[in-house]
Amino acid sequence: ISNFSKKLIYHQLLDKIQRKKNHSIRKRNNKYYYKKFEKLKIKKINLFRVFDFNFQNFLDFPVLVKDRDKLHNYLLRKGYDTKKVHYFDCSTMLKLKNKFPISNKFQNEVLCFPNHNKISFNYIDSLIREIKIFYEKNI
């Protein structure tokens, strides 16, 4: 890690108030995403079960999505930020005898939605509406 990166991390860690605020916003957003995706009831979308939102990845909100690439491209055209390259199936790289189909599934189906302090409930609601429209058109 460069000295600049170390100093940046150090100063971010010093600002405990901002850190707690960011954590709180991201936690709130993740709960909201989760609730909204649960209500969608689309068979081609699977949520990761969350038992405690304090230990959830707060950088993105990940879901497993069939037709991930099509949905990703559709949402990008509509102006929504998504991330599709997130997990990598290391079993293929390591040339292991045993394949891990769940790793491959994650690599091919994980789609992540943004979660930061600029993401509002209105943005999430609008995103969910577009996802619903996409699957109504592509069933």
N, C-alpha and C positions, 0 to 999 in steps of 0.2 A: 504494500500500500504506500502510495506517495505521501510525503509530508503534508502536502496540501489536504489530501483526503483525511489524514489522521486529525489534522486541526479542525476540519469541517465537522467530522464526527464528534470530536471533543466538545466543540461549541454547541452542537445540537443536543448533546447529552446534558450539558449544563442548563439548558433552558427547559427545566422540568415542567413549568406551567404550559408551555407550548406543546411539549411532548404529550402531556396528559390530555390536552385539548384535542390534538390530532388523533390520539387513541380513541377518545370518546366519540368523535365524529365518524371515524372509520367503523367503529363497533356499531354505532347507530345505523350507518348505511348498510352494513352487512346484514343486520337484522331485518332491515326494510327490504333489501334485495331478496333475502330468503323467503320472507312472507309473500312477496309478490310472485316469485317463481313458483312457490307451492300452490298458489291459487290458479296458476295457468293451466294445470292439468293437461299438459301436452306430453304424450308418451315418448316423443323424441328428445325430451329434455329430462335429465336426471340430476338431482341435487346431491351434493356431498352432505351427508348427515352431520349436523353440528350439534354437539351436546353442551358446549360451553363457548359462548362467543368471546370470552376473554382469551382463548387460546386459538383463535382463528387467524388465518392469514389475512391481514388487513390491507395489503397492497392492491389486491384484485379480488373480485368475487368470481370464483371459478364454477362452471357447470359442465356437465358432459352433454354434448349435443350431437345428434345425428345430423348429417348434412352440414357439418360445421363450416366448411369452406364456403358453401353457398350462403349460409346465414351471415357469416363474417363479411363477405363481399356486399351483400344486401345492406347490412347495417352501415358499412363504410360509405356506400353510395348515399345513404340517408343522413350521414354526418355524425354517426356514433362511433366512439372509440372502442375497439375490441382488440384483444390480443389472442392469437391462436397458437403461436409457437411458444410453449411454456414448459412442457415436460418432454423428456426424451427417453425413448426405450433403450436403455443401455445394454440390454441383453443382445440386441442385434450388433452393437459395436464390439462387444466382448466375445462374440461368436460362441456363446454358451450352448451346450447340448440341450439343456432344458429351456424352452421358450416360455416367456411370461406373458400370456395373452392380455392380462389386465394392464400391463405396462404399455403394450401396443394400443390398447383401447384408449388409455389416457392420452397417449401421444396423438392419436387421430381424432379424438372427440373433445378434448378440453378447450373451452372457450372462456376467456376471462374478460370481465367487465371492470371498468375503472372504479376505484374507490379512493378518493382523496377529499380534502376539505372543500373543493370546488364542486363536488358532485352533490346535487340537491335531490330531494324527493321528487320534484317535478321532472328532472332529467331521468330518473329511474322509471317513473310512471310512463313517460314518453317512450323510453327504450322498450319497456315491457309491451306497450301497445304495438310497436313496430314488430316485435318478435311474434306476437299473436297474429298480426296481419300476414307476416311471412309464412307461418305454418298454415293459416287458413287458405292461402293461395297455393301452397305446395303440398297439400295432403294427397 
